[in-house]
C-alpha cells in the first residue's frame, strides 16, 4: 500500500535553503520502477504550490531512508546547497541518531557494534561477514538499550557509517532483529511495509550560515 501525505503536516523545519520532513514508514523516499508514491514527488508538488508561477523549481533529497523506516529526511532547495550538504555527509560532519524497538536485548546494554557488512545485491539484503570478505565494508554504531512497555526494548543509536541496511543487519546479527523486520529475522508484527526503526535526530551545519542545526522527531511509539 502506498501512502499519500499532506507535506505541511510533516515539515520539521524549512527556510530558503533547506526543507526537513518527517517521513512516515512504508513511504519510499524516491521513485522506483514500480511507480510507488514517494516522498520526493509529494515534496515537489508542495514546492510547486509555493511558487505556482515559477518554472524553475529545485528540490532534492540529500540522503535516503529505507521504505519501511520512518523519520527525518533532509532536502536541498538549491543545487549549491545539495553540494554542501552532500559533502557534510561524505566527510561525516553530519551526526545521525536513530531509535528502534526489539523483542530481545543484548547482554551488554550500552556499547558499540563494529562489524563488516556485505551487500547481497541478488537478495537485496545486507549480510554481516568476516573482515577478510573481498567486498566487506566496516560498519560502526554506538547504542544504549532500555526496557520498554510490553516487554520490548528501546534502542538509542548513533550511526557512524551509513551503509545499506546497516542498523537492521547489525541488530539482527546481535540477536535482536527490529520489530516487524521479517527480512532480518523478526517474528513480531509491526505494521504493513514498516519496521520499528526511526531516524530521530539529525545534526548538521546550515549550508549558508554555517550555524549548527539539530532536528529532532520522536517516533510514534514515544508520542
Residue pairs with C-beta under 8 A, 6 or more apart in sequence:
1 26
1 192
1 193
2 26
2 27
2 36
2 37
3 24
3 26
3 27
3 37
4 37
4 42
5 24
5 27
5 39
5 42
7 21
7 42
7 43
7 45
7 46
8 46
10 21
10 22
10 23
10 24
11 19
11 20
11 21
11 22
12 20
12 21
12 22
12 72
12 215
12 216
12 217
13 19
13 20
13 213
13 215
14 20
16 77
17 76
17 77
17 78
17 81
17 206
17 207
17 208
18 74
18 75
18 76
18 77
18 81
18 85
18 206
18 207
19 43
19 59
19 74
19 75
19 77
20 72
20 73
20 74
20 75
20 202
20 215
21 39
21 43
21 72
21 73
21 75
22 70
22 71
22 72
22 73
22 217
23 29
23 39
23 65
23 69
23 70
23 71
23 72
23 73
23 199
24 70
25 67
25 68
25 69
25 70
25 191
25 193
25 194
25 195
26 67
26 68
26 191
26 192
26 193
26 194
27 37
27 38
27 39
27 67
28 36
28 37
28 38
28 39
28 67
29 38
29 39
29 40
29 61
29 64
29 65
29 67
29 73
30 38
30 39
30 40
30 61
30 64
31 38
31 40
31 41
32 38
36 67
39 61
39 73
40 59
40 60
40 61
43 59
43 61
43 75
44 57
44 59
47 57
47 59
47 77
48 57
51 57
58 76
58 77
58 78
58 79
59 75
59 76
59 77
60 75
60 76
60 79
60 82
61 73
61 74
61 75
61 76
62 74
62 75
62 76
62 82
62 85
62 86
62 89
63 73
63 74
63 89
63 162
64 73
65 71
65 73
65 199
66 165
66 168
66 197
67 193
68 180
68 181
68 193
68 194
68 195
68 197
69 195
69 197
69 198
69 199
70 194
70 197
70 198
70 199
70 219
70 220
71 98
71 197
71 198
71 199
71 200
71 217
71 219
72 199
72 200
72 201
72 202
72 215
72 217
73 199
74 85
74 202
74 204
74 215
76 82
76 85
76 207
80 207
81 207
81 208
84 207
85 94
85 204
85 207
88 94
88 204
88 205
89 162
92 160
93 204
93 205
94 202
94 203
94 204
95 158
95 201
95 202
95 203
95 204
96 158
96 159
96 162
96 199
96 201
96 202
96 203
97 156
97 157
97 158
97 159
97 199
97 200
97 201
97 202
97 203
98 155
98 156
98 157
98 159
98 167
98 197
98 198
98 199
98 200
99 154
99 155
99 156
99 157
99 197
99 198
99 200
99 219
99 222
100 154
100 155
100 157
100 167
100 171
100 178
100 179
100 196
100 197
100 198
101 148
101 152
101 153
101 154
101 155
101 178
101 179
101 196
101 221
102 152
102 153
102 155
102 171
102 176
102 177
102 178
102 179
102 196
103 151
103 152
103 153
103 176
103 177
103 179
103 186
103 188
104 153
104 175
104 176
105 145
105 147
105 153
105 176
106 145
106 174
106 175
106 176
109 144
109 145
109 146
110 143
110 144
110 145
111 142
111 143
112 140
112 141
112 142
112 143
113 139
113 140
113 141
113 142
113 143
113 170
113 171
113 174
114 138
114 139
114 140
115 128
115 138
115 139
115 169
115 170
115 173
116 128
116 129
116 130
116 131
116 133
116 136
116 137
116 138
116 139
117 126
117 127
117 128
117 129
117 136
117 137
117 138
117 139
117 163
117 164
117 166
117 169
117 170
118 126
118 127
118 128
118 129
118 133
118 135
118 136
118 137
119 125
119 126
119 127
119 135
119 163
119 164
119 165
120 126
120 127
125 165
125 169
125 183
125 184
126 163
126 164
126 165
126 166
126 168
126 169
127 169
128 169
128 170
128 173
129 136
130 136
131 138
137 161
137 163
138 161
139 161
139 163
139 166
139 169
139 170
140 160
140 161
141 157
141 158
141 159
141 160
141 161
141 166
141 167
141 170
142 157
142 158
142 160
143 155
143 156
143 157
143 158
144 155
144 156
145 153
145 154
145 155
145 156
146 153
146 154
146 156
147 153
147 154
148 154
148 221
152 179
153 176
155 171
155 176
157 167
159 166
159 167
165 184
167 178
167 197
168 177
168 178
168 181
168 183
168 184
168 195
168 197
169 184
171 177
171 178
171 184
172 178
172 181
172 184
172 185
172 186
177 184
177 185
177 186
178 184
178 186
178 195
178 196
178 197
179 186
179 188
179 190
179 195
179 196
180 186
180 188
180 189
180 190
180 191
180 194
180 195
180 196
181 190
181 195
181 196
181 197
186 195
190 196
196 219
196 221
198 217
198 218
198 219
198 220
199 217
200 216
200 217
200 218
200 219
201 214
201 215
201 216
201 217
202 214
202 215
203 212
203 213
203 214
203 215
204 212
204 213
205 211
205 212
205 213
206 212
206 213
